[in-house]
Amino acid sequence: MLLGRLTVLLVASLVLTVVPVSPGMALEPAPPEVRATEQEVVPAADDPVGGVTATEAPAPVVEAEHPFNMIGFTLPDGVEDVMVRTAVTGEPWSEWTRLEVDVEGLDGPDPDSEEARQATKNVTAPLWAGEADRFQVRVDGAAPGEVTATIVDATGLSEPITKRIARHLLPRQAPAQASVGRPGIVTREEWGADESWVKRSPRIASTVDHVVVHHTATGNDYSREDGPALVRAIYKWHTQANGWNDIGYNMLVDRYGVVYEGRAGGVDRAVVGAHAAGFNTGSFGISVIGNFEEADIPSAAYGSLAQSIGWKMRLHGMNLSPSRTFTKNNEVVNTISGHRDVGYTACPGRYLYQRLDALRVQVATAGMPGTGGTPVVGDWDGDGVDTPGIYAEGTFYLRNSNTAGYPEFVVPFGKQGDRPIVGDWNGNGVTGIGVVRGGTWMLRDTVTPGPPNREFVFGRVLSGDRPIVGDWNKDGTDGIGIVRSGGEWHLRHRLTAGYADLIFVYGRVAGGDFPMTGDWSGNGRTTVGIVRGPDWMLKNGNAAGDADRVIRFGRDGDVPVVGDWNGDGRQAIGVVRGRTWYLNDGITDGYAETTFSF
């Protein structure tokens, strides 16, 4: 097909070559020069020759004025099929690659934004060429007219050899290191972002409430050292060819698992990107560098993708459960979605897309211990049945049934070192969450992320003391309490600061007794008990004295738990041993009726 006048815009851009794979490696200084050139080429023949169709006819070879790393095209309306291949003079041609075309503007700013009004339409995804100085392009369905190729030199291929040698001799800077829970992120400064390319200050949303996973569709044939140059080239492409304010993604991950800061504004803030039109505000857009319509995502990239999403979701207090959804633009999709879930596109490629279910589970359970953590029990969904949970590293992992499986609620609340506490704080039949930090109680009425609904001081919760919860006065809401290490119980009816309403001594925590509370008599009032090895010593009142009931269930080292396991309105007992829960439907000696792992 006749391409008409093909204009080639040659752009040399600066990029910092980073190899952030070990503490001993450092960042190489960036090339110092940007060049831009336009070049006219001879168009291809329009008519089939000898029965050969237009797309099969030889495409003209376009000689670039200097080497390039990345290439893509801006097209006339109606063009959706573009193929390109590249080469270095004297070397074999690459394979033909079909480029994704963003016909509807889905890979971009929200439609009502100033950024969208200034964006360029009908732009392909760019292709990473590695190193090339010529290309051929085939366009199916293009009307005669101008087709623009944007070519980016992101590694300083165009520099004189003397300058390249001098640049390599300059001092290098060590990359940023990861911290607990946070991936190591190569900052914009470290990968060499030229901040003069940013057109306006970033928009910041009130929070992040969903994640959109992308691929860059730039190809998979790149080296570890190419990663930062690829990010710089994508940045140049987004700001020049697409006309956006900045790079569109909030974060990028290369195939080697290296994580890069994307759009400016701060990785810890709710920066509005330009990656999924109509779904940018309130989203975290993360893109894996590669084309996963053609190949599976490498394990290193997958691991960093999961870690980055989990860190960002916890940072903004999101529910990490694999089944969580959000609603936007009258669409209900998973909190962690692929780009194709929110737009008409193949992104993030079929191989990465089919991994999203496993990714959601990995994000949700990344901080959930195989063993350990603190077991908690509650009626998280208000259906009358108490079910299991684990609190670990500042996150509640809660399940809605007494069966093996993944948590339905994964809720960051509190921080490492806090003591979890759960109860019905407002009498609505739904168990809320909470933590105790020193003497401060922070309680939330629901199993959702957010600030405490109540915060007050009660007791000191010294080392060895245990916070407890129960409906001590039978008013339908849980009160609070502390059991001192010497066996002194301090119970308060109200969820406020103040003095204890009841004080008595029973058992001895310092001697190994485990304080427990439950409705042992079935009268609706929570009373106290202790568990000593396999022996449960339970009282029907909240006062000193001998146990009213002694039963044997479990063994030394088990963690005792109490709940209404079958919805019959009566509390029963159980123990947690490692990851296995053993539940008894009553308060009796005997074997567990229900056993599962969680």
DRENTI-761507 format. One record per atom (N, C-alpha, C): residue in one letter; x, y, z. Coordinates in pm, whole numbers, plus 50000, padded with zeros to 5 digits. Atoms other than C-alpha are relative to their C-alpha. Layout:
BEGIN
aXYZ ...
END
This chain:
BEGIN
m500844988150000 m500005000050000 m500885012450000 l499254987550006 l501155035249922 l499965006950135 l499934993249872 l502355051950240 l499975015149984 g499944985650020 g502455086150079 g501315005350053 r498784993649947 r504915109050250 r500234995050143 l499665005349868 l506555091750544 l501045009050064 t499104990949930 t508095116350784 t500564993250122 v499355006749889 v510595103251034 v500565010550095 l499504990949899 l511175122551352 l501004992450086 l498935006949929 l514485112351500 l500305007550128 v499824993549872 v514845119451868 v501044992550081 a499025006049909 a517935112552074 a499705005150139 s500364995849866 s517125112752443 s501044995350101 l499095003649893 l519095111052764 l499414988750081 v500465010349908 v518875080352982 v501144995550088 l499015004949907 l520695067853283 l500024984949993 t499895014550007 t521975032353240 t500224994850141 v499975004649863 v521205015653572 v500054984850001 v500015014449982 v522014980353680 v499764997250148 p500265000949856 p520274978854021 p499724985750043 v500235014149969 v520734941654083 v500784995350121 s499295003749878 s523154940954374 s500575012650062 p499484987949935 p524484965454634 p501325004749942 g498714996250052 g527884964954463 g499935006949865 m500114993950131 m526524977854131 m499475014150015 a500354985949987 a525925014754063 a499485005549869 l500684993650110 l524325039353827 l500975007449910 e499124993650097 e526065050653512 e499455013649959 p500474986850043 p525875087753415 p499304999349864 a500835000250120 a523415096053137 a500695006749882 p499544992550117 p524185106652780 p499585014650011 p500264985849976 p524325144752764 p499205007149893 e500504992750116 e522575152352434 e498654994749953 v501275003450064 v519105152752276 v500045005449857 r500034995450140 r518775154151898 r498654996649938 a501255002550070 a515725156851673 a500195003349853 t499844998250144 t515615152651296 t498794994649927 e501055005150088 e512915149151028 e500614995749868 q499435005450122 q513565128750718 q498894994749910 e500965005250096 e511525122050404 e500544987449935 v499575012550063 v511575087450243 v499124997449878 v500755003650121 v510415072649912 v498854990750040 p501135008449961 p506905057649951 p500034986449932 a500135013450059 a506105020949881 a499045000349883 a500925001150114 a504305009849563 a498594997350051 d501385001149956 d500515012049589 d499324987649945 d500715010950067 d499434984949341 d500734986850020 p499365013149992 p500034947549379 p500864997749876 v499085002950109 v502934935549166 v500074984849982 g499915014350027 g502744901449001 g499144991650091 g500905007649916 g499804890549214 g500325000850149 v499654998549859 v501504900149542 v499165011150062 t500844989849938 t499214918849783 t500865011350054 a499284988249956 a500124952949914 a500844997250124 t499265002549877 t501124940250260 t501144990349979 e498905009150030 e503344913850096 e501055006549912 a499054993250087 a505044938349862 a501205004850081 p498834995549926 p508594948249957 p499805014150055 a500114986849939 a508594977250200 a501325007449980 p498764992550018 p511095005450144 p500844999950127 v499094999249887 v514145005750367 v500205014650035 v499834986249955 v514275037650571 v501325000950076 e498704998049937 e517815048450658 e499895011550100 a500014989549898 a517995067550987 a501295007949994 e498804991750001 e520415096251021 e500964996550112 h499125004849894 h521765081151344 h499324987950066 p500575012149941 p521225049051547 p498865003350096 f501124998349908 f518125043951760 f499764987050076 n500365011549917 n516775020852032 n498524996649994 m501455002149992 m513015025352009 m499345006949881 i500714994550115 i510555031451727 i498504997650016 g501455001350002 g506815037251694 g499425010149902 f500604992250107 f504315054951470 f498745007350045 t501244992649992 t501625081551466 t499334998849864 l500655004550123 l499025072051204 l498795008449964 p501264993850039 p496125085951004 p498834992450062 d501205006749949 d492585077951117 d499724987249922 g500435012350064 g491395042851046 g501054989349988 v498925009950011 v494765025251056 v500114992250130 e499915008349880 e494914995951295 e501024988849986 d499085011150022 d497484972251143 d501345005549953 v498674994850029 v501154982351155 v501024989550038 m498915009349971 m504184959651129 m501335006849967 v498714993650017 v507824969851160 v501104989950027 r498805007349964 r511264954351157 r501185009449987 t498864990949991 t514664969651224 t501304992249975 a498705006350022 a518334962951152 a501105010250018 v498784992250007 v521854975851185 v500634996949864 t499405001850133 t523624981150853 t500984988350001 g499125011550012 g525294948850745 g499594988150084 e500475010949914 e523374927851001 e498634995249952 p501315005050042 p520274905850950 p498865008450058 w501194993149953 w516804920950987 w499394992450119 s500785006249892 s514784914551302 s498744993749941 e501305005250042 e511494895751282 e499015011649988 w501074990250007 w508434915451174 w499204999650130 t500784998949877 t506524927751479 t498775008649975 r501234992150011 r502894939151482 r499875008750125 l500084990449890 l502474970251697 l498555001950044 e501324996549949 e499494976751922 e499705014649964 v500424986450037 v497515007451809 v498915004450096 d500974994749904 d495655028352068 d499005008949926 v500954992650083 v492785038251838 v499045008250084 e501024993349920 e490335047452115 e500575008850111 g499414991949894 g492795065452341 g499884993850137 l500175006949873 l492485038752611 l501265000550085 d498724999249928 d496185040552702 d500335014550025 g499714985849986 g496045075752824 g499265006750112 p500614992149893 p494675103553040 p498494998150006 d501465000149988 d491125105053171 d499405010149902 p500544991950110 p488865119752898 p499705014450035 d500394986449963 d487835150553097 d501175008550046 s498834992849949 s491395161453178 s500635008749892 e499254991650091 e493505188853021 e501054991949927 e498995008650062 e496135162252955 e499424992549881 a500645007350110 a493665142852738 a499755009249881 r500304990650109 r492755173852538 r501255003149917 q498764997150072 q496415178452442 q500694987449948 a499365012650040 a497135141652373 a499854997649850 t500045004050140 t497895127752028 t499234987049986 k500785012150023 k495505101551887 k500714991249896 n499545009550101 n496205070851672 n501524997950007 v498585002449978 v499605062851821 v500204985350033 t499705013949969 t501125028051825 t500754999050132 a499025002649894 a502895012352117 a501384999949935 p498655000150059 p506635016752064 p500644986150011 l499275012650000 l509024988051996 l501455002650038 w498604999049963 w512394983852165 w500824992549896 a499215005950107 a514924977351889 a501394996050046 g498655002949953 g518034974152104 g501005009849941 e499154990850076 e520304990351847 e499694998049852 a500325000650143 a519354998551487 a500295013449935 d499844987550074 d519945024151215 d499155000149874 r500915000650115 r517265014050961 r498764992150040 f501215007649972 f513735000550953 f499164998949874 q501045001450101 q510924988450728 q498674999550072 v501324999749938 v507244994050798 v498944996449897 r501175003350081 r504034979350658 r498765005250072 v501214994449942 v500734996950715 v498814995449917 d501175005250071 d497424980550623 d498825009150025 g501214991949989 g494465003150554 g500245014850017 a499724985749984 a496205036750568 a499565007649876 a500304991050111 a494805064350357 a501295007349963 p498814992550038 p497415083250155 p500165012250090 g499754988749910 g498995109150378 g501234997550082 e498785000149921 e501595114350640 e499934989750112 v499795009149889 v502765086750873 v501305004050067 t498814995249929 t505225097951140 t500584988850085 a499295009449916 a507815075151292 a500805007850103 t499214993949893 t509215085751628 t501074990050040 i498885008849972 i512655071151687 i500815005950115 v499344995349879 v514395073552025 v501354993250017 d498685005049960 d518105069752097 d500125002450150 a500084998849855 a518025062652469 a501294996250071 t498775004549935 t521575050352532 t501245007549956 g498844992450045 g523805075852365 g500724993749883 l499395006050118 l524395055952047 l500565010649904 s499614989550093 s524725088851862 s501195008350049 e498884992449947 e527485102452086 e501304996449927 p498655003450046 p531045104951952 p500654990450099 i499415010349916 i533095076252085 i500805005750115 t499214994049893 t535325099452286 t499115004450117 k500914995849894 k532355113552476 k499424988050074 r500535011949935 r530985078952542 r501014994250097 i498975005149911 i534295067752689 i500145008850123 a499874990649889 a534545099152903 a498834998550098 r501185001549913 r530995094153034 r500114987450086 h499875012449926 h531745058353137 h501035001050112 l498974998449898 l534695070853343 l499555008750116 l500494991449894 l532585094653554 l499594991750122 p500405007349879 p531775085053918 p498564995149989 r501345005850003 r528735062953966 r499345001250137 q500784998249878 q525955065954224 q499334986850035 a500655012349957 a524655036754430 a498495001549993 p501454999250007 p520965028954369 p499364998750137 a500745001149874 a518335030654643 a499774985350035 q500215013649953 q517874999354855 q498584998350051 a501345003149950 a514654982154957 a499975001450152 s500225000249857 s513214985955307 s498944989550030 v500935010549963 v510904962955501 v498645002249934 g501294999250065 g507794956255292 g499985008349874 r499954990950114 r508834981655030 r501034994949900 p499005004450097 p510514971154705 p501095010549983 g498994990450040 g513784986954604 g499555006749871 i500554992750114 i512715014054361 i501075009249943 v499094990950069 v514985030854107 v499255013149977 t500714987250006 t513995067354139 t500165006549863 r499904992450125 r513465091653852 r501385006149985 e498654994350007 e516715108753938 e501014989249963 e499045010750024 e518515075353934 e499954994749857 w500025004650139 w517225064553593 w500135011449900 g499604988950085 g517915099153459 g498885007749935 a501114992550059 a514535115453402 a500365014749983 d499844985750026 d514845149753239 d498685006750039 e501264994649946 e512255168253448 e499475011649917 s500514989350087 s512005195753186 s498974994749901 w501005005750092 w509915171652976 w498604999850062 v501305000149933 v507105172353239 v499295013249971 k500714988050048 k504475196553111 k499305007650111 r500704993249889 r502585204053434 r500084991350124 s499915007149873 s502445194253799 s499034988350005 p500895011749995 p500935160153881 p498735002950077 r501234999849921 r497375156153997 r500084989150106 i499975009649889 i496985138654333 i498574997050042 a501335004049957 a493835118954417 a499964998850153 s500135001049855 s492465115154769 s500544986950054 t499505012949956 t493425078354787 t500204991149878 v499925010450103 v494255047354585 v499034989050039 d500985010349967 d491375022554566 d499964988649899 h499915011350091 h492265000254270 h501345000149926 v498725001950069 v495224986854071 v499704995449858 v500125004350139 v495524983453693 v501374995149954 v498765006450043 v498164959553557 v500135001049849 h499734998050143 h499744966453215 h501234992449957 h498685002550057 h502484955352982 h500295011649905 t499654988750087 t504394980552773 t499894996549852 a500085004950139 a504154959052454 a501205004249917 t498814995250070 t507664971052366 t500944988749957 g499155011250036 g509084936052315 g500734994450120 n499395007249889 n510924910952532 n501504998149985 d498605002550028 d514394910752377 d500845011950046 y499144989449948 y516364933652605 y500854994450114 s499065004849899 s519264929552845 s499715006550134 r500144994249867 r519484936753216 r500425014750000 e499514986250003 e521444968553140 e499075009449923 d500904991650080 d518744980652899 d498845005850079 g501234996349929 g516044984453166 g499815015050020 p500174985649979 p516665020953266 p499855007649869 a500134993350130 a517125031052901 a498604998249943 l501385002550044 l513785014852820 l499035009450071 v500884991049925 v512095034853096 v500145014249947 r499794986450051 r513685066852966 r499395001649861 a500574999350134 a512625058752610 a498485000450005 i501464999849984 i509035051552720 i499555013850049 y500274986549951 y509075084452911 y500015010149885 k499924990950114 k510175102852596 k498844997749904 w501115003450091 w507585084452388 w498685005650052 h501274995449943 h504735092652626 h499885015249996 t500084985449996 t505625129552654 t500065006349861 q499884994050133 q506495135452287 q499014994249901 a500875006050100 a504695110552065 a498545000350044 n501374999849950 n501605107652287 n499535013850044 g500364986549957 g501705143552407 g499495000750142 w500475000049862 w501075134452772 w500895008750087 n499254991649907 n502235154153074 n501304993750045 d498905007149938 d504655127453190 d499864985449956 i500175014250025 i505225090053166 i498664995650058 g501385003049962 g501815073753194 g499864991250122 y500125009749892 y502495045953446 y500515005850132 n499494996149868 n502945050953820 n501284992550036 m498835008149970 m505525023353833 m500224990249885 l499675009950103 l507324999653593 l500914989450061 v499175011249956 v508984965753641 v500624993749876 d499415006550116 d511514950953401 d500044984950018 r500075014649999 r511894914253317 r500934993750102 y499065004949900 y514724910753570 y499555003250143 g500564997149869 g512504922553856 g500385013450058 v499634986749952 v513934957853884 v498795009249989 v501184991449991 v511264983153988 v500435014649981 y499684986250032 y511255019053856 y498835009250037 e500994989549978 e509435050153971 e499545005149865 g500554994750123 g507105062253697 g499685014750012 r500444986050000 r505065094153693 r500445007350127 a499514992049888 a506445121853915 a498875003250097 g500984996349898 g504715131754237 g500184992450129 g499735007649878 g505945105654485 g499384986249995 v500525013750007 v505625067754489 v499064996850115 d500855002749885 d503895069554827 d498715008249997 r501214991850011 r501135093254704 r499084994449893 a501005004650096 a497965087954500 a500085008349872 v499764992350122 v499415102754179 v499094994849888 v500895003750110 v496935102853889 v500844998349873 g499215003050118 g498575086253589 g499235001949871 a500644999550132 a497715082953220 a500224986349936 h499775013750043 h497475045453168 h498724992449968 a501285006850024 a493775035953161 a498905010650001 a500924988650011 a491445063253034 a498694997050070 g501235001649924 g488485067953267 g500194993250133 f499735007349876 f490105047553545 f501305004550065 n498724995549945 n493225067853626 n499885005450141 t500154993749869 t491935087653923 t499704989350104 g500175010049895 g492285066354235 g500654986749968 s499395012850036 s494285039454057 s501515000550016 f498555002050005 f497825026054075 f500274992149874 g499715006550127 g499015018053723 g501434995049997 i498675005950001 i501934994053711 i500154991749874 s499805006450130 s503394981053385 s501284991950001 v498815008450015 v505754952153321 v500565002349860 i499374996750127 i508234960353046 i500154987449917 g499975011850086 g507664935052770 g498674998449929 n501245003150072 n505004919952545 n499564986150041 f500435012749945 f503094892652724 f498764994549930 e500885006550097 e500734886052438 e500804989149928 e499135009150074 e503724867452293 e500744990050088 a499215008749912 a505484852052597 a499535001850143 d500384999449860 d504974844652965 d500905009950074 i499244990649920 i506134869153229 i501094992550077 p498945006649924 p509524859753383 p499705000250150 s500305001449858 s509424848553746 s500505011850081 a499484988549926 a511604877453866 a499085012049986 a500934988850022 a509234902853710 a498694997650075 y501255003349931 y506194884753850 y500145002450150 g499804998049857 g507654884954202 g500045014650038 s499944985649970 s508454922154192 s498665006849976 l501344994750025 l505024929554043 l499114997850121 a500825003149883 a503314911954334 a500445008050122 q499504992649884 q505564928254594 q499635014849991 s500284985750016 s505054963254451 s498515002950021 i501444998049982 i501264959654434 i499624998450146 g500325002149859 g501084945554787 g500455011650086 w499514988649923 w503234973654925 w499125012249980 k500804988050029 k501185000654751 k498614998750061 m501345001849945 m497844985754859 m500015001350152 r499914998749855 r498944982855221 r500275014550039 l499684986049972 l500365018155210 l498755008550004 h501234992150007 h496925031655119 h498844993450072 g501035006149916 g495015008655355 g498924992749923 m501005007150080 m493274988155084 m499784986050053 n500285014049972 n491564954855144 n500664991649891 l499225007550097 l493914930254977 l499354986849959 s500625012950029 s491464901254955 s499934997349850 p500035003250143 p491624882954619 p498645002149935 s501354998950057 s487844886054578 s499435014150006 r500524986349987 r487514923454646 r499765006249863 t500324992950124 t485904944654373 t499835014950028 f500344985949990 f485384981554304 f499115003549881 t500924995750104 t482825000054096 t500405013949952 k499654987050060 k483735028153856 k499435000249860 n500604998650133 n481995041053545 n498984988949973 n501055010350006 n479175016053617 n500564986149968 e499395013150019 e481624987053586 e500504994850134 v499525006549879 v482364962353866 v501124990549960 v498845008250035 v485844947253838 v500824997750127 n499165003249885 n488414932154071 n500895011950036 t499144989149953 t490454956054283 t501354999949930 i498795001350083 i493514942654101 i499544995249863 s500545003150132 s492494943553734 s501085001049893 g499194997950118 g494174939453401 g499435011549919 h500464988850079 h493964968453159 h498794996349914 r501125004150086 r491614948352936 r498684999450076 d501235000149920 d489114946853226 d499315013550000 v500564986549993 v488614984453207 v500095007349865 g499924993950132 g489134990652834 g500124989549892 y499955009250114 y489014975052489 y501434999349949 t498585001250031 t492614963452462 t500464985950034 a499425012949966 a494764932052473 a500885000850124 c499124997849885 c496884946852753 c499374993950127 p498545001549994 p498464932452968 p500554987749927 g499575012050073 g498764903852720 g499404987650062 r500745011849953 r497134869652747 r500774992250105 y499255008049904 y499984853052936 y500045006550138 l500034993249871 l500154879553209 l498575000650054 y501384999149954 y496374883053222 y499554987150069 q500435012549941 q495894846153296 q500694997250134 r499325001149871 r498264850253592 r499365008750108 l500494990149904 l496144877053761 l499314993550120 d500635006649886 d494104852953977 d501054995750102 a498925004149910 a497294838154121 a500705012150060 l499384987849950 l498754873154154 l499195005950116 r500864994749893 r495764884554363 r500184992250129 v499805008349882 v496204855254597 v501365002650062 q498674997649948 q499934861354628 q500085013450070 v500024986849936 v499384898154706 v499294999150135 a500815000849878 a496744889254966 a500704992550112 t499445008849899 t498734862555145 t501495001850021 a498544998149993 a502264876355110 a500495001550143 g499574998149862 g502424886555477 g499384990250097 m500665009649912 m500344857755609 m500964988750032 p499005010149966 p502584833955802 p499504985949975 g500365014150009 g502634796755729 g499614994650135 t500365002449861 t502634792856104 t500285012850075 g499794987949923 g502594818856376 g498905010249973 g501054990150001 g500714851356384 g499094997650120 t500935001249888 t497914856456636 t498624996249949 p501355003650043 p494644837356580 p498965009450060 v501164992349954 v491434857956607 v498754993349945 v501275006350039 v487804847256578 v498925010650002 g501124990650000 g484724867156478 g499004996949892 d501035000850104 d481554869856274 d500225011949907 w499544988950082 w483124890956002 w498935005149904 d501014995850098 d480094891455768 d498595000750057 g501304998649936 g477214891356020 g499024988949971 d500925011050030 d475804857255923 d499714991050119 g500265007849880 g475764844056281 g501024989150028 v498995010349982 v478764820756237 v501365006650022 d498644995149976 d482164827956388 d500994991949917 t499045006350091 t485074820256156 t501405005150031 p498634997449956 p488874821656169 p500645012449941 g499174989250050 g491424848756123 g501394999250061 i498634999049950 i495114855956172 i500425014649991 y499424986750005 y496784888756261 y501514998649998 a498555000850013 a500384892356146 a500535012449930 e499294988950063 e502694921556065 e499085011749964 g500874988650024 g499954947756094 g498854997549904 t501075003250094 t497374929555878 t499124988950055 f500965010549968 f494204909655952 f499724991849874 y500365009450107 y493644878655732 y498804992150051 l501255005249945 l490014868055780 l499254991749898 r500735009150089 r487944839555636 r498564998950046 n501435000149970 n484144836955616 n499414986250023 s500515013549974 s483844799155661 s501064992050072 n499085008649926 n485374772355878 n500464988549912 t499455009250099 t487074755455586 t501365005249956 a498744995750056 a490464756355421 a499755009549883 g500154990750112 g490954784355169 g500715013050026 y499364987049990 y492094819755113 y499125009750079 p500804990349924 p491004849655323 p499095008249909 e500904990950071 e487974869655210 e500285014650035 f499644986549957 f489214899955403 f501495000250033 v498594997649966 v492834911355406 v500115014950027 v500174986049961 v492844943755599 v501215004950078 p498934993749923 p495924963755696 p499405008950109 f500494991749889 f495284978856040 f501024999050111 g498965000249900 g497794988956302 g501374998149937 k498645001950050 k501454980156269 k500664988650075 q499285011049939 q504004953956356 q500225002850149 g499844998649857 g504114948256733 g498715003150073 d501314997849937 d500464957856797 d499374986750039 r500745011949959 r498234932956977 r498595000749942 p501344999550060 p495074923956784 p498914997750104 i501185002049916 i491674925856949 i498785001449911 v501194999350084 v488284919156788 v498764998950087 g501245000549923 g484704923856907 g498885007449930 d501174992750050 d481214936956838 d499935013250075 w499834987349930 w481914973056925 w498725008350004 n501214991550005 n478474987556831 n498704992150012 g501195008049976 g476044958756896 g499214996449876 n500745002850124 n475144952656530 n500154985549953 g499865014050036 g476104915856527 g501164997049908 v498845001950086 v479214921156311 v501265003050081 t498754998249926 t482684917056458 t500885010349930 g499054990250051 g484984946656414 g501404996450043 i498595002749973 i488764947956435 i500585010850090 g499344990049919 g491184966156659 g501394995450038 v498675003249948 v494674967656803 v500195007750130 v499604993349877 v496174976557139 v501495002649990 r498604995850010 r499444995857138 r500375007050129 g499764994549869 g500845001657485 g498695000150076 g501304999049934 g497775014457669 g498925005649912 t500974993850091 t496015028257360 t499264989449921 w500885009050073 w493065009457213 w499485007349877 m500464994450126 m492235016156847 m499044990049936 l501045009450040 l488955000156737 l499275005049876 r500754996850122 r487194998956401 r498784991049994 d501265007349991 d483544988356371 d499854989249894 t500165009250112 t483984969356043 t501364994049963 v498765006150047 v486554946955874 v500405006449867 t499604992350117 t487544973955629 t501175009050038 p498904990749970 p490634996055600 p499455013650040 g500394986549962 g490475030455751 g500485003450140 p499574995849867 p491105050056069 p499114993750107 p500845005349892 p489825038356410 p498715008150016 n501234993049962 n486205046456496 n500065004450146 r499844996749858 r487245047256862 r501484998850035 e498635000649952 e490575054757022 e500055005850141 f499994995849861 f491175056957396 f501114992350073 v498975006349919 v493585046957673 v499334992350112 f500475008149886 f492855018657916 f501134990650039 g498915008449954 g495585002458124 g501315003549933 r498674997750053 r499204999958036 r500414989049902 v499675011750082 v499334965657866 v501514997950003 l498585002349983 l502764958558005 l500394986549941 s499525012850051 s504914929757890 s499424988750082 g500625011349931 g503084897757974 g498545002050028 d501434997649982 d499674914458014 d499244996349872 r500815004150114 r496834903357784 r498745008649990 p501284993350021 p494064925457639 p498934989649968 i501105009350022 i490664907857635 i498735007949969 v501264993850039 v487114914857514 v498854990950043 g501195007949969 g483634903957624 g498845008850038 d501234993049959 d480054914257693 d499774996850148 w499995002949857 w480504916058071 w498655002550065 n501264996249934 n477084931758148 n498774996349918 k501115005550077 k474904914657884 k499175011049933 d500734989150066 d474044947157702 d500064999249848 g499975001950145 g474734933657351 g501225005549931 t498754995050059 t478074951257297 t501164995250086 d498835004749927 d481544940257391 d500675011350076 g499154991149923 g483534957057663 g501434995349991 i498555002550010 i487264955957724 i500544995350133 g499365004249877 g489684942357977 g501474997449981 i498585003549998 i493274935258072 i500214989850111 v499605009849900 v494674905058252 v501485001950028 r498614998049961 r497854912958442 r500714986550011 s499225012349998 s500664887858449 s499804992150128 g500235007049874 g499864879758814 g498624994050013 g501345005749995 g496294869258728 g498925009750041 e500984989849961 e494534902158810 e499245004649876 w500874996450113 w491574908858577 w499395013750026 h500594986649994 h490454944858506 h499025001149883 l501034999950105 l487144946358314 l499245013150000 r500744987450014 r485384977358181 r498874997949900 h501185002050085 h481864978258031 h500005008749876 r500104990350109 r482345008557807 r501305000949922 l498844998650088 l484695014857514 l500535014250008 t499484986649974 t486165046057668 t501114999050103 a499024999349893 a489005056457892 a499285000350134 g500614999849868 g488335052358263 g500504988550085 y499615010649907 y488595028858557 y499254987149968 a500655013050017 a487744991858557 a498734999450084 d501245002349926 d484194982358662 d500114987650089 l499825012349924 l485344948258788 l501494996950011 i498615004049979 i488684937558940 i500004987650089 f499915012349921 f489454902459068 f501224992149953 v498855008350033 v492164875859060 v499524985949966 y500315013950040 y491884842858875 y501114995049908 g498915005450080 g494734821458740 g501265008350013 r498724992949996 r498244833258678 r500654999649863 v499434999450135 v499424844358331 v501494997350004 a498565001949990 a503044845058446 a500364985350018 g499755014249981 g502734808358533 g499654991649879 g500305007250123 g501674799158179 g498534998749970 d501445000550028 d497894802458207 d499655009249883 f500464992150116 f496154815057890 f498605005050033 p501334994849966 p493224838557976 p499064998949881 m501025001450103 m490044831157778 m498695005750051 t501324995049964 t486564846457771 t498974993849908 g501075005750082 g483244832157650 g498734998950080 d501305002149935 d479594826157727 d499884985050030 w499935014349970 w480154792657900 w498654994250042 s501275005049949 s476654790058049 s498845001949904 g501054997950098 g474664801557746 g498965010350039 n500984989949955 n472974830957923 n500205013649935 g499774987450068 g474354858157693 g501045008850064 r498994992149931 r476964870757941 r501374993549982 t498645005050013 t480694867457876 t500664999250137 t499285001849875 t482664853258166 t501394994549971 v498575002350018 v486264843558224 v500384985450014 g499445013349986 g488414812758214 g501495000349975 i498595001550034 i491974800758187 i500194986349937 v499635012650062 v493544773657974 v501434997150041 r498695004049949 r496474755158128 r500354986749934 g499745012150079 g497944730657879 g498724995749932 p501265004450061 p494964709257767 p498785002550087 d501104998549905 d492844718758069 d499375013949993 w500784987750002 w490124745158037 w499295001250134 m500604997749869 m489044759758375 m499145012649990 l500924989550040 l485954780958318 l499095003950116 k500894994949895 k483854803058546 k498745005849937 n501294994550046 n480204812958507 n499755014150051 g500104986349954 g480804846558674 g501345006949989 n498764992250008 n483404874158673 n500415004050141 a499584998149862 a484824870259021 a501054989550033 a499025009749955 a487564852359210 a499294987350046 g500585012549953 g487034816359312 g500414988449914 d499685012150075 d487184780959182 d499254999649867 a500655001950130 a486304770558830 a498664993050017 d501315006650000 d482674760958767 d499984988049906 r499975011050096 r483624737758482 r501454997749960 v498665003550044 v486834719258394 v499874989349892 i500035009650111 i487234701758059 i501404998649944 r498695002250061 r490124688257856 r499824999449849 f500074999550146 f490624696957490 f501305005949947 g498734995350054 g493804701157287 g501174994550077 r498805004749934 r497344697657418 r500935011950023 d499034989449971 d500314717757543 d500495006549870 g499514992750116 g501394744857296 g498925004749906 d501114995350083 d497984749057132 d499585014150042 v500584987049970 v496414783657109 v498484998350008 p501455002049987 p492834782257246 p499215011149930 v500914990550064 v489974799257057 v498574996550038 v501415001749964 v486254804057123 v499125006649896 g500924993950095 g483334810156885 g498794991349976 d501205007450042 d479924799756756 d500284994549861 w499505005850125 w481174776156484 w498894996049903 n501055005250088 n477804764156350 n498745008749995 g501134990950008 g475444793656397 g498814996250085 d501145004149916 d473314777356670 d499795009250118 g500184990449893 g473684807256900 g500794996950126 r499225003749883 r476024789457144 r501485000749968 q498564999850019 q479714794957189 q500604986350030 a499335012749987 a482074765557162 a501505002450001 i498564998649982 i485774758757197 i500774994449881 g499135005150105 g488704751056970 g501445003450033 v498594996749986 v492474752156939 v500615001549862 v499234998350123 v494934763256672 v501394994150026 r498705006849987 r498034741756621 r500735001849867 g499354996650126 g500384756156360 g499005007149910 r501024994450091 r498094763056063 r498674992750012 t501205008349994 t495464737156166 t499095004350114 w501034996549903 w492254746556344 w499194987550034 y500785011249950 y490474720356559 y498835005750081 l501164993749938 l486934730656652 l499044989650056 n500995008449933 n484514714456897 n498685007650002 d501284992950008 d480824722656856 d499405003250137 g500494997049866 g480314724157235 g501135003950092 i498994997349898 i482154730657557 i500134987250081 t499895013249941 t482994694657632 t501344993749966 d498855008150038 d485844669857638 d499714993149867 g500235008050120 g486384650357319 g500865004449885 y499254997250121 y487614652656966 y499355011449922 a500514989150082 a487224680856715 a498994994849898 e500955003250106 e484134679656490 e500435006049866 t499584993150122 t485754703556239 t501515002450005 t498564997950010 t489374704356125 t500335005549861 f499594994250129 f490914726055852 f501285007850021 s498784992049996 s494054745455767 s499705014149953 f500124986050041 f494174783155753 f501185007550060 
END
